[in-house]
Amino acid sequence: MAKVDEFVVSYAMYENGTEYMGTTEVTLPDLEFMTEELSGAGIAGTVEEVITGNMSAMTTTFNFRTVGKWTTKLLEPRVHNIDLRVAQQNMETKDGTTSVSSVKHIMKIKPKKTTLGKVSAASTADASGEYSVLYYALYVDGAKITEVDPLNFVCIINGKDYLQEVRKALGK
């Protein structure tokens, strides 16, 4: 049956198995390939070519309702292993039944900036943190769909490792 992805039902965020309560929203990193403009003999003008398997720097943002131990723990200048678990609702197009898919975003992050927000009676602080992403992997229903690990020359998209030949050429 065909299904339509509908929305996120809920999510939980963990670091090394400890759930952080209080995040309200996560902005996932953009996966953007590096490019280079080519010109010269045999090219009528210029073309922008993607550099196979090479990604631009990745960033993620976590928004928090309040300032607490999780905001300051994530400010520690070290690598944090984040496991973002998402329950996504889907609808079967033939009969209208719903199902839930398991989606996991695995990230190794380092803090870039923490915004402590505001203090106001009977309101949220609207605190946030911005983090450099050193590693990213996406799993859907237990299957690894994407893995981006620039420090180890890994770029897997839909099961194909686009840097395998580069690692071989470099003797890695």
C-alpha positions in Angstrom: 0.0 0.0 0.0 1.1 3.6 -0.6 1.3 5.8 2.4 1.5 9.5 3.0 3.8 10.9 5.7 1.6 13.2 7.8 3.5 14.6 10.8 5.6 14.2 13.9 3.5 12.7 16.7 6.2 13.3 19.4 10.0 13.0 20.0 12.5 12.5 22.7 16.1 13.6 22.8 18.9 11.7 24.6 22.5 12.2 25.3 24.3 8.9 26.1 20.9 7.4 27.1 19.7 10.2 29.4 16.5 11.9 28.2 16.5 15.7 28.1 13.1 17.2 29.0 12.4 20.7 28.0 13.4 20.9 24.3 10.5 22.4 22.3 11.9 22.2 18.8 15.0 20.9 17.0 16.2 22.4 13.7 18.0 19.6 11.9 21.2 20.2 9.9 21.1 21.0 6.2 22.9 18.4 4.2 24.6 20.5 1.5 27.2 19.2 -0.9 30.2 21.4 -1.5 30.5 22.6 -5.1 33.1 24.2 -7.4 32.6 26.3 -10.5 34.3 24.8 -13.6 35.3 26.6 -16.7 37.9 26.2 -19.4 38.6 24.1 -22.5 35.7 21.9 -23.5 33.1 23.8 -21.4 31.0 26.5 -23.1 30.7 28.8 -20.2 30.7 27.6 -16.6 29.1 24.8 -14.6 28.7 24.3 -10.9 29.8 20.7 -10.1 29.1 18.9 -6.9 32.3 17.5 -5.1 31.3 13.9 -4.5 30.7 13.0 -0.9 32.0 16.4 0.5 29.5 18.2 2.7 29.5 21.8 3.8 29.6 22.4 7.6 26.5 21.2 9.4 24.7 23.0 12.2 21.7 22.1 14.4 19.6 24.3 16.8 17.8 23.1 19.9 15.1 25.4 21.4 14.3 25.1 25.2 11.3 26.3 27.2 13.5 27.2 30.2 17.2 27.5 31.2 18.3 24.4 33.1 20.8 21.7 33.5 20.4 20.5 29.9 21.2 23.9 28.4 24.3 24.3 30.4 25.4 20.6 30.0 25.2 21.0 26.2 27.3 24.1 26.6 30.3 22.0 27.8 33.0 22.4 25.0 33.2 18.8 24.1 31.5 16.3 21.7 28.0 15.4 22.7 26.4 12.2 21.4 22.7 13.0 20.6 20.0 10.5 19.8 16.8 12.2 18.6 14.0 9.7 18.4 10.9 10.6 16.5 7.4 9.0 16.1 6.1 9.9 12.7 2.4 9.4 11.7 1.6 8.0 8.2 -1.7 7.4 6.5 -2.4 4.4 4.1 -3.9 6.0 1.0 -6.2 3.1 0.1 -8.0 2.6 3.4 -7.2 5.7 5.4 -5.6 3.7 8.3 -2.7 5.3 10.2 0.6 3.8 11.2 3.7 5.1 13.0 7.2 5.1 11.7 10.3 5.2 13.9 12.8 7.9 12.8 16.2 8.4 14.5 18.6 11.3 14.0 22.0 10.5 15.5 24.4 13.5 15.8 27.8 14.2 17.3 27.7 17.9 18.2 29.9 20.6 19.7 28.4 23.8 21.1 28.7 27.1 19.2 26.4 29.3 21.0 23.8 29.3 23.8 21.1 31.9 24.0 19.7 32.1 27.5 16.5 33.9 26.4 14.4 36.0 28.6 12.9 36.0 32.1 9.3 37.0 32.4 6.5 35.8 34.8 4.3 33.0 33.5 6.1 32.6 30.2 8.8 30.5 28.6 12.5 31.6 28.5 12.8 30.8 24.8 16.4 29.7 25.3 18.3 28.0 22.5 21.6 26.4 21.6 23.4 26.3 18.3 25.7 23.4 17.7 28.3 22.3 15.1 27.4 18.8 13.8 30.5 16.6 13.3 28.5 13.4 12.5 25.0 12.8 11.3 23.0 9.6 10.6 19.3 9.0 9.8 17.5 5.8 10.5 13.9 5.0 9.4 12.2 2.0 10.9 15.6 0.7 12.0 17.3 1.0 8.6 20.2 3.4 8.1 19.3 5.7 5.3 22.0 8.4 5.5 25.4 8.7 7.2 27.6 11.8 6.9 31.0 11.6 8.7 33.4 14.1 7.1 36.2 13.3 9.6 36.2 9.6 8.5 35.5 10.1 4.8 32.0 8.6 5.0 29.0 9.8 2.9 26.3 7.1 2.7 23.0 8.1 0.9 20.4 5.4 0.5 22.9 2.6 1.1 25.6 3.8 -1.3 28.9 5.1 0.2 30.0 7.9 -2.1 33.4 8.2 -0.5 34.4 4.5 -0.6 36.6 5.0 -3.7 38.1 8.1 -2.2 39.1 6.2 1.0 40.6 3.5 -1.2 42.6 6.0 -3.2 43.9 7.5 0.0 44.7 4.2 1.6 42.2 4.7 4.4 
